[in-house]
Amino acid sequence: MASSSGTASSSTASPGEVSSGKASAVAVANGDGHGGGGRPAGAVARVRRQLPTSPWLFAAPGLLVVGIFILYPFVSTVVNAFTDRRTLIAGEFVGLANFRELLHDEMFWIGLRNSTLYVLGVVPALVLLPLLLALLVQKNIPGIAFFRSAFYTPVVASIVVVGLIWVWLLDERGLVNSLLEAIGVGRIGFLSDQWLLLLSAMTVTVWKGLGYYMIIYLAALANVPRELHEAAAVDGAGAVRRFLTVTVPAVRSTMVLVGALSSVAAFKVFSEVYLMAGPGGGPAGEDTTLVMLVQRTGTGLTGRVGYASAISVVVFVVTVALMLLVLRADRKEDA
């Protein structure tokens, strides 16, 4: 009995010894000790002194890429806008001469008109239609994954391929005109009429952007509490009433985001109109947009880089103004 008691007492450590052991273990784990492979305290101090500069080292490659491919071209464009630089000629400073010339350039006003009409025609459709599409594919029913993938397919498709497909469909001898002629309607000049061509390009832009903005709306709809819809249904609200009083207010910030993104993209449209109207901008160049005018004016051996840069500065200012208008309208509604 005495032997057993002695063994038990010797195997039981005092609280002080336990806490001391824990402190030693923590010191070794932190590298404060010199035994068991631990690092000296000086090494830890040196690492801590380097931490404030470490984030800049990680960010340096990204900042370098941004500086080379974004900041430098932007500053260069602004500087060139005040010169008469050409493709093979450095040019000299001319002040506001390029901007004064814009005021008397008929093609500039045509491009501004078409880009503005593009915003007015495309943005409302891209704000509302993807929301309705998201409401349709939000429900978990058999086969809905196929439709989600189908609606998103145009987003990942090449704009060149999409443009060519629509050109083949809407051409004078394309599928759409062949069907119209077969039912006795007659052929329609989708790609030869000034306004129909612009409308056709808008249709392509909306069709290609539906899936992209649908995904954004799906993420927003997932955060709308189901209880709000249930409470509205209990009060006797139908589907349309619930959409207007529950869904729209809940995703209004997302609608503002979609409106801002689609406005900027629509005003800077190039590929759709270029592919469907051709390099000349349609009949007599009447479907030319501002970005097409920049490309046409500033490229080639005799390209007027300074004048094209001035048009680019105008495009930048207008796109920034569009975003500010959308954000200001959103703040007024919040107030």
C-alpha positions in Angstrom: 0.0 0.0 0.0 2.8 2.4 0.9 4.6 1.5 -2.4 1.4 2.3 -4.4 0.9 5.6 -2.7 4.5 6.6 -3.3 4.2 5.8 -7.0 1.0 7.8 -7.4 2.4 10.8 -5.7 5.6 10.8 -7.8 3.7 10.5 -11.0 1.4 13.5 -10.3 2.9 16.9 -11.2 2.1 20.1 -9.4 0.2 22.9 -11.2 3.3 25.0 -11.3 5.2 22.3 -13.1 2.4 21.8 -15.6 2.2 25.5 -16.5 6.0 25.6 -16.7 6.0 22.7 -19.1 3.3 24.4 -21.3 5.3 27.6 -21.4 8.4 25.7 -22.5 6.4 23.9 -25.3 5.0 27.2 -26.5 8.5 28.7 -26.5 9.9 25.8 -28.6 7.0 25.9 -31.0 7.5 29.7 -31.5 11.2 29.2 -32.1 12.2 31.0 -28.9 14.3 28.2 -27.7 17.5 26.8 -29.2 16.8 23.1 -28.8 14.7 20.7 -30.8 15.3 22.6 -34.1 13.7 25.9 -32.9 14.8 29.2 -34.5 16.6 31.9 -32.4 14.6 34.8 -31.2 16.6 37.1 -33.5 15.4 35.3 -36.6 11.8 35.8 -35.6 12.5 39.5 -35.0 14.1 39.8 -38.5 11.1 38.2 -40.2 8.7 40.5 -38.3 10.7 43.6 -39.4 10.3 42.5 -43.1 6.5 42.0 -43.0 5.6 45.7 -43.8 7.3 45.4 -47.2 6.2 41.9 -48.1 2.7 42.9 -49.5 4.4 45.3 -52.0 6.7 42.5 -53.1 3.6 40.3 -53.9 1.8 43.1 -55.5 4.7 44.3 -57.6 4.1 42.0 -60.6 0.4 43.0 -60.8 1.2 46.7 -60.4 3.8 46.4 -63.2 1.3 44.8 -65.6 -1.3 47.5 -64.7 1.3 50.2 -65.3 2.5 48.9 -68.6 -0.8 47.9 -70.2 -3.3 50.3 -68.6 -1.8 53.4 -67.0 0.9 54.1 -69.7 -1.5 53.7 -72.6 -4.1 55.9 -70.9 -1.6 58.7 -70.2 -0.1 58.4 -73.7 -3.6 58.7 -75.2 -4.3 61.8 -73.2 -1.0 63.4 -74.2 -1.5 62.5 -77.9 -4.9 64.1 -77.9 -3.2 67.5 -77.7 -0.8 66.8 -80.6 -1.0 66.2 -84.4 0.8 62.9 -84.1 0.5 60.4 -87.0 1.5 56.8 -87.3 5.0 57.5 -88.5 5.4 61.1 -87.4 5.9 62.1 -83.7 3.9 65.3 -84.1 3.8 68.6 -82.2 1.7 70.1 -79.5 -1.5 71.7 -81.0 -3.5 72.4 -77.9 -7.3 72.0 -78.3 -7.2 72.0 -82.1 -8.2 68.3 -82.3 -11.2 68.9 -80.0 -12.3 72.0 -82.0 -12.1 69.9 -85.2 -14.4 67.4 -83.6 -17.1 70.0 -83.3 -17.2 70.3 -87.1 -16.7 66.7 -88.0 -19.9 65.2 -89.3 -18.7 61.6 -88.8 -18.0 62.3 -85.1 -21.6 63.4 -84.6 -22.9 60.4 -86.5 -20.7 58.1 -84.2 -21.9 59.9 -81.1 -25.6 59.6 -82.3 -25.2 55.8 -83.0 -23.4 55.1 -79.7 -26.0 57.1 -77.7 -28.9 55.2 -79.5 -27.1 52.0 -78.7 -27.1 52.8 -75.0 -30.8 53.7 -75.1 -31.7 50.5 -77.0 -29.6 48.0 -75.2 -29.4 49.0 -71.5 -33.1 48.7 -70.6 -33.2 45.3 -72.2 -30.1 44.1 -70.4 -31.4 45.4 -67.1 -34.8 43.7 -67.3 -34.6 40.6 -69.5 -31.8 38.9 -67.6 -33.7 39.4 -64.3 -36.8 37.7 -65.8 -34.6 34.9 -67.1 -32.9 34.5 -63.7 -36.4 34.1 -62.1 -37.2 31.4 -64.6 -34.1 29.3 -64.1 -33.9 29.9 -60.3 -36.3 27.1 -59.5 -34.8 23.7 -59.0 -36.8 21.5 -61.4 -35.7 18.6 -63.5 -33.7 19.6 -66.5 -33.2 23.2 -65.4 -29.4 22.8 -65.5 -29.6 22.3 -69.3 -31.4 25.6 -69.8 -29.0 27.4 -67.5 -26.1 26.1 -69.6 -27.9 26.9 -72.9 -28.7 30.5 -71.8 -25.0 31.0 -70.8 -23.5 29.5 -74.0 -23.6 32.8 -76.0 -21.5 34.4 -73.3 -18.5 32.1 -73.8 -18.9 32.0 -77.6 -16.5 34.1 -79.6 -18.0 37.4 -80.7 -16.5 36.9 -84.1 -18.3 33.6 -84.5 -21.5 35.0 -83.1 -21.3 38.0 -85.4 -20.8 35.8 -88.5 -23.6 33.5 -87.5 -26.0 36.4 -87.3 -24.7 37.8 -90.6 -25.5 34.5 -92.3 -29.0 34.5 -90.7 -29.9 38.1 -91.6 -28.2 38.3 -95.0 -30.3 39.0 -98.1 -30.1 35.3 -98.9 -29.9 34.1 -95.3 -32.1 31.8 -93.4 -34.4 34.5 -92.0 -35.1 36.1 -95.4 -35.6 32.8 -97.0 -38.3 31.9 -94.4 -39.9 35.3 -94.8 -40.0 34.9 -98.6 -41.4 31.4 -98.2 -44.4 32.7 -96.2 -45.0 35.5 -98.6 -43.7 38.4 -96.5 -40.7 39.2 -98.8 -37.1 39.9 -98.1 -36.1 42.5 -95.6 -32.8 44.4 -95.7 -31.6 43.7 -92.2 -28.0 44.5 -93.2 -28.6 47.1 -95.9 -31.0 49.5 -94.1 -29.4 52.0 -91.8 -31.7 51.6 -88.9 -32.5 47.9 -89.3 -28.7 47.2 -89.3 -28.3 49.1 -86.0 -31.3 47.3 -84.5 -29.9 44.0 -85.6 -26.5 44.8 -83.9 -28.4 45.7 -80.7 -30.2 42.4 -80.9 -26.9 40.5 -81.1 -25.5 42.5 -78.1 -28.6 41.7 -76.0 -28.6 38.1 -77.0 -25.0 37.6 -76.1 -25.2 39.5 -72.8 -28.3 37.8 -71.4 -26.5 34.9 -69.8 -23.8 37.0 -68.2 -26.1 39.3 -66.4 -28.4 36.4 -65.6 -25.7 34.9 -63.4 -25.3 38.2 -61.6 -29.0 38.3 -60.9 -29.0 34.7 -59.7 -26.5 35.6 -57.1 -28.6 38.5 -56.0 -31.9 36.5 -55.9 -30.2 33.9 -53.7 -30.0 36.5 -51.0 -33.7 37.5 -51.1 -35.4 36.1 -48.0 -38.1 33.6 -48.9 -40.2 34.9 -46.0 -40.8 38.2 -47.9 -42.5 36.3 -50.8 -44.5 34.1 -48.4 -45.7 37.2 -46.5 -46.7 38.9 -49.7 -48.5 35.8 -50.9 -50.4 35.6 -47.6 -51.5 39.2 -48.1 -53.0 38.2 -51.5 -50.2 39.6 -53.8 -50.0 37.8 -57.1 -46.8 37.0 -59.1 -46.6 40.4 -60.8 -47.2 42.2 -57.5 -44.6 40.2 -55.7 -42.1 40.9 -58.5 -42.7 44.7 -58.2 -42.9 45.0 -54.4 -40.5 42.3 -53.3 -38.1 41.2 -56.0 -37.3 44.5 -57.6 -36.6 46.4 -54.3 -34.4 43.5 -53.1 -32.2 43.5 -56.2 -32.3 47.2 -57.0 -28.6 47.6 -56.2 -27.8 44.8 -58.6 -29.9 46.4 -61.3 -27.9 49.6 -60.8 -24.7 47.6 -61.2 -26.0 45.9 -64.4 -27.1 49.3 -65.7 -23.7 50.8 -65.2 -21.8 47.9 -66.7 -24.1 47.6 -69.7 -24.1 51.4 -70.3 -20.3 51.5 -70.6 -20.2 48.4 -72.8 -23.0 49.6 -75.1 -21.4 53.1 -75.6 -18.1 51.4 -76.4 -19.6 48.9 -78.8 -17.4 47.9 -81.7 -17.4 44.2 -82.6 -21.1 43.7 -83.3 -21.5 46.7 -85.5 -18.1 46.2 -87.2 -18.9 42.6 -88.1 -22.4 43.3 -89.4 -21.9 46.7 -91.0 -18.4 46.1 -92.3 -15.3 48.4 -91.9 -17.2 51.2 -93.7 -19.9 51.4 -91.1 -22.9 50.4 -93.2 -24.6 52.4 -95.9 -22.6 55.6 -96.4 -21.0 55.0 -93.0 -24.3 55.9 -91.3 -23.9 53.1 -88.7 -20.4 54.1 -87.6 -19.9 54.2 -83.8 -17.3 56.3 -81.9 -15.0 53.3 -81.3 -15.2 52.4 -85.0 -14.3 55.9 -85.8 -11.3 55.7 -83.5 -10.2 52.5 -85.2 -10.7 53.9 -88.7 -9.0 57.2 -88.0 -6.0 56.1 -86.0 -4.8 53.0 -87.9 -2.9 52.6 -91.1 0.3 54.2 -92.3 -1.4 57.6 -92.5 -3.5 57.2 -89.3 -4.1 60.4 -87.4 -3.2 59.1 -84.0 -3.6 62.5 -82.3 -7.1 63.0 -83.7 -8.1 59.4 -82.8 -6.8 60.0 -79.3 -9.0 63.1 -78.9 -12.0 60.9 -79.8 -10.9 58.3 -77.3 -10.7 61.0 -74.6 -14.3 62.0 -75.4 -15.4 58.4 -75.2 -13.7 58.1 -71.8 -15.4 61.2 -70.5 -18.8 60.2 -71.7 -18.5 56.7 -70.2 -17.5 58.1 -66.8 -20.4 60.5 -67.0 -22.8 57.6 -67.7 -21.6 55.8 -64.6 -21.9 58.9 -62.5 -25.4 59.5 -63.7 -26.5 55.9 -62.9 -24.9 56.1 -59.4 -26.5 59.5 -58.8 -29.9 58.3 -59.7 -29.4 55.3 -57.3 -28.5 57.7 -54.5 -31.6 59.9 -55.1 -33.8 56.8 -54.8 -32.1 55.8 -51.6 -32.8 59.3 -50.2 
